[in-house]
Each structure stands twice: as structure tokens, then as C-alpha cells.
Amino acid sequence: MNIIMPFALFIGFVIAARLFELSVARQNEIWLRENGAVEYGQSHYPFIVALHSFFILSMIIEYFVRGNATINYVVLAAFLTLMLLKAWTIGSLGKYWNTKILRVPNSIFIKKGPYKYFKHPNYFIVICEIVVIPMVFGLYYTAIVFTVLNGIMLSVRIRAEEKVWKEN
């Protein structure tokens, strides 16, 4: 089998999963706005989109520059586990899950599923994904650079989200 095929299938799956998440977020956004949701953190949202877009692009470039990268099946299993945890997290928030900070006035903080145990399980999963996804093919540079960039971005994002919940 062509060495590029497993990577193409994997990166295609990652992209499809991200597009599916964006579709769910968009459907939820419509419902949230119909229920009076107000959006916060608009100024940093384009940077989140750019970060995740360049993350995918960086993996593709690093894969072809490095050449001959093979699958690490242990890391692939970790990635699949993260996918299950993310589905649990998204499912726990239901219509309230979104990639944007949208708050329906007088709504309460959901504390079910992983939210019973962690304040920001989705962000924890994203942190892990940024490391794990490129490491499935040993793409160390992407893992390191985007872990740092994601950390900076999440420090802005979590502060903005905390402020919204504190003020409301």
C-alpha cells in the first residue's frame, strides 16, 4: 500500500470530524440565538479558526517534508479515545455546545457528563488532540509549535469564558 494512503485517510478523517463539529456548532448556534443567546469573545474567534486551519496545514506540510512517516498505533488508539471523550463532552452539553462563546441569559452552568468532574473538559481534550493528532505520524514540530500556540489561545479563550459566566 502506498505510504501516503494511511496519512491521507487519517488527515481526511480529522478534517471530516472537524467539519462535522462545525456543522453541529452551527446548528446549535441557530438554536441558541433563537433562544436569546449573546455572543462573547468575537475578537479572538478568528484566531482560533486560523490556529486550527494552520494546524491541519502544518501536519500536511510536515508529513511531506519529513517523508516516510509511519503510523504509531498506540497514539492512534489514544486519538480514538479522545474522539469518544469529545463525543461524550459535546453530548453532555447538547444544544449548548459550541465553538463560540454563546450564552443564553439566565441559563445555568451544565454539570453533567465530564462537566461533573472538570470545569473545561472540552479544552482539555483539545489540548490533548493538538499533541496526539500529529504524533500519530510522528509530526513532532507540529505537535510542539501548535501546543504552545494553542496554550496561548486557550489562555485568552478561557479567561473570556470565565468572565462571561462570572458576570452573568
N, C-alpha and C positions, 0 to 999 in steps of 0.2 A: 504494500500500500504506500502511496506517495506520502512522504514525511509531512507535507503541508496539509494534507487532508484532515488529520486529527485536530490540528490547530484551527483550521478553517471551520470545522464543525463546532469546536468549543467556543471560539470567538463569536460565531453566528448564534450559538445558544445564549451566550452572555448578552449580546445585542438584543436578541428577541425577548429575553427576560426583562431587560431594561425598558424596552418599548412597551411590553405588557404592563409593567409597573406604571409607566407614564399614562397609559390608557386608563388604568384603574384610578390613578390620581385625578385625571381629567374628569372622569365620570363622578368621582367623589366631590371634586371641586364644584361641579354644576349643582349637585345636591346641597352642598354646604352653603353656597351663595344663595340658593333658593330659600335656605333656612336662616338667612341673615348674617352669614359669616363675613368677617372683616379680615382682610389680608394684611400681614405684617412682614417685615423683612424683605420687601421687594427689592431694595437696593443691592442686597448680596445674592439674590437668587440667580441672576445671570452668571455669576461667578461659579456657583455650584454646577450649573448646566455646563459651563465651559470646562470645569475641572473634570467632570465625568466624561465628557466628549473627548478631551485630550488624553484621558486615562486609557480609553479604548484605542485611540490612535497611537499612543506611545507603545502599547503592547504589540500592536501590529508591526510598527517600525522596529522595535527591539527584536522581535521574533525573526524578522528577515535580516537584520544586521548581524545578529548572533549566528543564525543558521544552525541546523542540526539540533535544535532543542527537542527533547523528548518529554513525554508525559510522566509526571510524578503522580502515581495512582493514590498514594496516601493523601497528598494535598488535594487531589480531585475529590476524594471522599470527604475531606474537610469542607470543600466548596459545596458539595451536595448537601451536607449537614447544615451549612449556613443558609442554603436555599429553603430548607424545611423550617428553620428558625425564623427566617424572614416571612414566610407564608403565615406562620403562627402569629407573628407580630402584626402583620398587616390585617389578618383576620380578626385579631383581638380588638383593633381599633375600628374595624368595619368602615362605615361611611365617613368616619372622622380621619382616616389615614390619608395623608397627602404628602407630596414632595415640597409643598409650600406651607407657610405658617398661616393657616386659616382657622379662625376661632369664631364659633357661634356664640353670641352673647348669652351669658348665664349657663353655658354648658359646664359640665363638671369634668375634672381630670379622670380619665379612664384608668382603672386599676384592676384589670383582669388579664389573663394570659401572662406573658412575660412582664407586663407592666405591674404585676403584683410584686415582683422581685427586684426590678430595675426601673429607674426613672426614665432612661432613654435607651431601651433595648435596640431600637432600630438603628441608632447611631453606633452602638457597639457592634452590631452586625456589619454595618457599612465599613467601619474601621477594619474589621477582620477581612471583609471582602477585598478591600484595597490591597491588603497584603497577600491574601490567599489566591485570588484570581490570577495575577501574573505568575505566582510561584508554581502554578500547575505546570507551566512550561519553563520554570527557572528564569523568569524575566526579572532579575534582581534590581536592575536600575529603575524600572517602572515601579516595582514594589516600594523601593526606598523613597524615591522622589515624590510619588503620589501619597505615600503615608504621611510625609512631612506636610505637603500641601493640603491634604485632607484634614490633618490635625489643626492647621491654621484656620481653615474654612469652618470646621466644626466648632472651634472656639468662638467664632463670630456667631454662628448659627444657634448654638445652644444658649449663648447669652441673650440673643434676641428672643428666643422661645421662652426662656425663663422669665424675661421681663414681661412678656405678654401675659403669662399665667399669674405672675405676681400682681400686675396692675388690675387684672380682671378678677 
